[in-house]
Amino acid sequence: MSTFQLGLKAVRRLCEDKNPLLWHKAKLSDVLFNGDYEMEVFGWVNHHVNSYKKLPAIETLISKFPELKDVPTPEPSKYYLDLLDNRFVYGQIDSANIESQGILAKDPKAVDAALARMRLCLDATTRQKLRMQIMDLGNEAPLMVLNEYHKINAKETLIDFGWPSLDTMVNTLMPGDVVSFVGRPASGKRLRTHTPDFSKKVLGKLMSRYHKVNA
């Protein structure tokens, strides 16, 4: 496939997916895009995601950049993202090769300078290849917490204690929750936990679901 419009195809396909998590997981940056137009489109979409926490609709994207209307994207977004990475690596190797040879052509003894240029290429390509395994907590932690929050809220309530004041405070138990009873309230705790109704309906239910929560 030609690398022409590759950055545009990747951005458009991600917008078609309508999933901002895919956009964040891709960890795209300016270095992956060639030319002013590709970088302008990427910058605009990235700003939209950061501002509104959503990818722009295709209609919005095309109204801003009419040229994208005729950019075909039949493959999944991962296909174009892989090609985008390959284009970056190829470009880095090609530039490093040309520049290092130019250094040696001027001075055959300047091997250290030529090697330094090759190391810059290796560092850049390695950093780009490993970006998916490196977490920037400042940028990514809020998204991870929000994602887990929505997943937990999508689950059915696990258990109510049947003790109104406690249920109000803990808002029911969810998978992964830890509840610790601390202190001596004026009334309710000891009496409530020793009644047959609480033991049968709440403590029994909690124990029966303990293994499910920790499975």
C-alpha contacts under 8 A as a table, 3 or more apart, distances in Angstrom:
res1	aa1	res2	aa2	distance
2	S	6	L	7.73
3	T	6	L	5.18
3	T	87	R	7.07
5	Q	8	L	5.13
5	Q	9	K	6.22
5	Q	38	E	7.61
5	Q	71	V	7.74
6	L	9	K	5.08
6	L	10	A	6.28
6	L	80	Y	6.94
6	L	83	L	7.56
6	L	84	L	6.57
7	G	10	A	5.20
7	G	11	V	6.28
7	G	32	L	7.59
7	G	33	F	5.69
7	G	34	N	7.32
7	G	38	E	5.93
7	G	80	Y	7.97
7	G	84	L	6.62
8	L	11	V	5.23
8	L	12	R	5.99
8	L	38	E	6.01
8	L	41	V	7.32
8	L	42	F	7.93
8	L	68	L	7.23
8	L	71	V	7.50
9	K	12	R	5.16
9	K	13	R	5.95
9	K	71	V	6.50
9	K	72	P	7.10
9	K	73	T	5.95
9	K	80	Y	6.75
10	A	13	R	5.28
10	A	14	L	6.24
10	A	77	S	6.09
10	A	80	Y	5.04
10	A	81	L	5.94
10	A	84	L	7.62
11	V	14	L	5.25
11	V	15	C	6.31
11	V	41	V	7.85
11	V	42	F	6.72
11	V	45	V	7.90
12	R	15	C	5.08
12	R	16	E	6.25
12	R	58	I	7.50
12	R	68	L	7.50
12	R	73	T	7.43
13	R	16	E	4.94
13	R	17	D	6.34
13	R	73	T	6.02
13	R	76	P	7.08
13	R	77	S	5.33
14	L	17	D	5.05
14	L	18	K	6.68
14	L	19	N	7.32
14	L	22	L	7.30
14	L	23	W	6.67
14	L	77	S	5.75
15	C	18	K	5.19
15	C	19	N	7.47
15	C	55	L	5.70
15	C	56	P	6.33
15	C	57	A	6.56
15	C	58	I	6.36
16	E	57	A	7.39
16	E	58	I	6.33
17	D	77	S	7.80
18	K	54	K	7.53
18	K	55	L	5.89
18	K	56	P	7.79
18	K	57	A	7.43
19	N	22	L	5.60
19	N	23	W	6.94
19	N	54	K	7.45
19	N	55	L	6.91
20	P	23	W	4.96
20	P	24	H	6.29
20	P	49	V	7.08
20	P	53	K	6.99
20	P	54	K	5.61
20	P	55	L	5.78
21	L	24	H	5.11
21	L	25	K	6.00
22	L	25	K	5.05
22	L	26	A	6.12
23	W	26	A	5.34
23	W	27	K	6.91
23	W	28	L	7.62
24	H	27	K	5.40
24	H	28	L	7.70
25	K	132	M	7.08
26	A	81	L	7.69
26	A	132	M	7.18
27	K	131	R	7.11
27	K	132	M	7.04
28	L	32	L	7.03
29	S	32	L	5.97
29	S	33	F	7.67
30	D	33	F	5.61
30	D	39	M	6.36
30	D	42	F	7.70
30	D	43	G	7.91
31	V	34	N	7.73
31	V	88	F	7.60
32	L	84	L	6.52
32	L	85	D	6.95
32	L	87	R	7.93
32	L	88	F	5.80
33	F	38	E	5.76
33	F	39	M	5.66
33	F	42	F	7.84
33	F	84	L	7.94
34	N	37	Y	7.96
34	N	38	E	5.98
34	N	39	M	6.76
35	G	38	E	5.69
35	G	39	M	6.40
36	D	39	M	5.20
36	D	40	E	6.00
37	Y	40	E	4.99
37	Y	41	V	6.25
38	E	41	V	5.27
38	E	42	F	6.19
39	M	42	F	5.08
39	M	43	G	5.91
40	E	43	G	5.12
40	E	44	W	6.11
41	V	44	W	5.24
41	V	45	V	6.26
41	V	65	F	7.54
42	F	45	V	5.29
42	F	46	N	5.98
43	G	46	N	5.12
43	G	47	H	6.08
44	W	47	H	5.18
44	W	48	H	6.23
45	V	48	H	4.96
45	V	49	V	6.26
45	V	55	L	7.00
45	V	56	P	6.91
46	N	49	V	5.18
46	N	50	N	6.25
47	H	50	N	5.13
47	H	51	S	5.99
48	H	51	S	5.13
48	H	52	Y	5.87
48	H	53	K	7.43
48	H	54	K	7.14
48	H	55	L	6.67
48	H	56	P	6.72
49	V	52	Y	5.43
49	V	53	K	4.74
49	V	54	K	4.96
49	V	55	L	5.31
49	V	56	P	7.46
50	N	53	K	5.57
50	N	54	K	7.83
52	Y	55	L	7.92
56	P	60	T	6.05
56	P	61	L	6.17
57	A	60	T	5.17
57	A	61	L	6.25
58	I	61	L	4.97
58	I	62	I	6.07
59	E	62	I	5.27
59	E	63	S	6.07
60	T	63	S	5.14
60	T	64	K	6.31
61	L	64	K	5.25
61	L	65	F	6.03
61	L	66	P	7.92
61	L	68	L	7.87
62	I	65	F	4.80
62	I	66	P	4.74
62	I	67	E	7.24
62	I	68	L	5.84
62	I	69	K	5.91
63	S	66	P	5.63
65	F	68	L	5.95
66	P	69	K	5.71
67	E	70	D	6.25
67	E	71	V	7.41
68	L	71	V	5.07
73	T	76	P	7.78
75	E	79	Y	6.33
75	E	80	Y	7.50
76	P	79	Y	5.60
76	P	80	Y	7.26
77	S	80	Y	5.38
77	S	81	L	6.22
78	K	81	L	4.96
78	K	82	D	6.06
79	Y	82	D	5.38
79	Y	83	L	6.46
80	Y	83	L	5.04
80	Y	84	L	6.05
81	L	84	L	4.90
81	L	85	D	6.29
82	D	85	D	5.15
82	D	86	N	6.25
83	L	86	N	4.96
83	L	87	R	6.07
84	L	87	R	5.14
84	L	88	F	6.34
85	D	88	F	5.13
85	D	89	V	6.31
85	D	128	Q	7.91
85	D	129	K	7.81
86	N	89	V	5.15
86	N	90	Y	6.06
87	R	90	Y	5.14
87	R	91	G	6.06
88	F	91	G	5.15
88	F	92	Q	6.18
88	F	125	T	7.82
89	V	92	Q	5.13
89	V	93	I	6.18
89	V	125	T	5.82
90	Y	93	I	5.24
90	Y	94	D	5.99
91	G	94	D	5.11
91	G	95	S	6.06
92	Q	95	S	5.29
92	Q	96	A	6.05
92	Q	121	C	5.77
92	Q	124	A	7.83
92	Q	125	T	7.23
93	I	96	A	5.14
93	I	97	N	5.97
93	I	121	C	6.36
94	D	97	N	5.18
94	D	98	I	6.26
95	S	98	I	5.23
95	S	99	E	6.04
96	A	99	E	5.19
96	A	100	S	5.83
96	A	117	R	6.15
96	A	118	M	5.66
96	A	121	C	6.12
97	N	100	S	5.33
97	N	101	Q	6.13
97	N	118	M	7.34
98	I	101	Q	5.30
98	I	102	G	6.16
99	E	102	G	4.91
99	E	103	I	6.26
99	E	114	A	7.78
99	E	117	R	7.47
100	S	103	I	5.08
100	S	104	L	6.42
100	S	113	A	7.70
100	S	114	A	4.52
100	S	115	L	7.33
100	S	117	R	6.18
100	S	118	M	6.95
101	Q	104	L	5.13
101	Q	105	A	6.00
101	Q	114	A	7.29
102	G	105	A	4.99
102	G	106	K	6.42
103	I	106	K	5.44
103	I	107	D	6.29
103	I	108	P	7.74
103	I	110	A	6.80
103	I	113	A	7.25
103	I	114	A	6.07
104	L	107	D	4.89
104	L	108	P	4.51
104	L	109	K	6.99
104	L	110	A	5.96
104	L	111	V	6.78
104	L	114	A	6.77
105	A	108	P	6.08
107	D	110	A	5.48
108	P	111	V	6.94
110	A	113	A	5.46
110	A	114	A	6.44
111	V	114	A	4.99
111	V	115	L	6.01
112	D	115	L	5.04
112	D	116	A	6.04
113	A	116	A	5.00
113	A	117	R	6.36
114	A	117	R	5.20
114	A	118	M	6.43
115	L	118	M	4.98
115	L	119	R	6.11
116	A	119	R	5.01
116	A	120	L	6.32
117	R	120	L	5.17
117	R	121	C	6.60
118	M	121	C	5.11
118	M	122	L	6.34
119	R	122	L	4.90
119	R	123	D	6.02
120	L	123	D	5.12
120	L	124	A	6.12
121	C	124	A	5.21
121	C	125	T	6.14
122	L	125	T	5.32
122	L	126	T	5.92
123	D	126	T	5.22
123	D	127	R	5.98
124	A	127	R	5.24
124	A	128	Q	6.21
125	T	128	Q	5.09
125	T	129	K	6.07
126	T	129	K	5.02
126	T	130	L	6.10
127	R	130	L	5.26
127	R	131	R	5.97
128	Q	131	R	5.23
129	K	132	M	7.33
130	L	133	Q	5.41
130	L	134	I	6.64
131	R	134	I	5.20
131	R	135	M	7.86
132	M	135	M	7.63
135	M	140	E	6.82
136	D	139	N	5.60
136	D	140	E	5.74
136	D	141	A	7.61
137	L	140	E	5.10
137	L	141	A	4.86
138	G	141	A	6.25
138	G	142	P	7.73
139	N	142	P	6.90
139	N	143	L	7.76
140	E	143	L	5.40
140	E	144	M	6.33
141	A	144	M	5.07
141	A	145	V	6.16
142	P	145	V	5.20
142	P	146	L	6.11
143	L	146	L	5.10
143	L	147	N	6.07
144	M	147	N	5.08
144	M	148	E	6.24
145	V	148	E	5.20
145	V	149	Y	6.03
146	L	149	Y	4.96
146	L	150	H	6.26
147	N	150	H	5.29
147	N	151	K	6.29
148	E	151	K	5.01
148	E	152	I	6.09
149	Y	152	I	5.27
149	Y	153	N	6.13
150	H	153	N	5.08
150	H	154	A	6.14
151	K	154	A	5.16
151	K	155	K	6.85
152	I	155	K	5.41
152	I	174	M	7.26
152	I	175	P	7.84
153	N	156	E	7.66
157	T	160	D	7.88
157	T	172	T	6.60
157	T	173	L	7.00
157	T	174	M	6.68
158	L	172	T	6.88
158	L	173	L	5.59
158	L	174	M	5.57
158	L	175	P	7.59
159	I	172	T	5.68
159	I	173	L	5.46
159	I	174	M	7.62
159	I	202	V	7.79
159	I	205	K	7.85
159	I	206	L	7.17
160	D	163	W	7.85
160	D	167	D	6.20
160	D	172	T	5.11
160	D	173	L	6.90
160	D	202	V	7.36
161	F	164	P	7.75
161	F	166	L	7.15
161	F	167	D	6.08
161	F	172	T	7.36
161	F	198	F	7.89
161	F	202	V	5.81
162	G	167	D	6.94
162	G	198	F	7.28
162	G	202	V	7.10
163	W	166	L	5.47
163	W	167	D	5.98
163	W	192	R	7.49
164	P	167	D	5.10
164	P	168	T	6.08
165	S	168	T	5.20
165	S	169	M	6.43
166	L	169	M	5.08
166	L	170	V	6.18
167	D	170	V	5.42
167	D	171	N	5.30
167	D	172	T	5.74
168	T	171	N	5.35
168	T	172	T	7.88
170	V	173	L	7.06
173	L	177	D	6.12
174	M	177	D	5.56
175	P	213	V	5.25
175	P	214	N	7.58
176	G	213	V	6.96
176	G	214	N	7.53
184	R	189	K	7.76
185	P	188	G	7.10
185	P	189	K	6.70
187	S	190	R	7.44
187	S	191	L	7.49
188	G	191	L	5.39
188	G	192	R	5.41
189	K	192	R	5.24
189	K	193	T	6.10
190	R	193	T	5.45
190	R	194	H	6.33
191	L	194	H	5.43
191	L	195	T	6.46
192	R	195	T	5.54
192	R	198	F	6.52
193	T	198	F	5.75
193	T	199	S	6.54
194	H	198	F	6.96
194	H	199	S	6.70
195	T	198	F	5.48
195	T	199	S	6.36
196	P	199	S	5.12
196	P	200	K	5.96
197	D	200	K	5.40
197	D	201	K	5.90
197	D	202	V	7.79
198	F	201	K	5.42
198	F	202	V	5.19
198	F	203	L	6.49
199	S	202	V	5.82
199	S	203	L	4.94
199	S	204	G	6.11
200	K	203	L	6.24
200	K	204	G	5.19
200	K	205	K	7.40
201	K	204	G	5.86
201	K	205	K	5.90
202	V	205	K	5.07
202	V	206	L	5.95
203	L	206	L	4.99
203	L	207	M	6.18
204	G	207	M	5.27
204	G	208	S	6.17
205	K	208	S	5.11
205	K	209	R	6.30
206	L	209	R	5.33
206	L	210	Y	6.07
207	M	210	Y	5.04
207	M	211	H	7.83
208	S	211	H	7.12
209	R	212	K	5.10
209	R	213	V	6.30
210	Y	213	V	5.31
210	Y	214	N	6.41
211	H	214	N	5.13
211	H	215	A	5.67
212	K	215	A	5.09
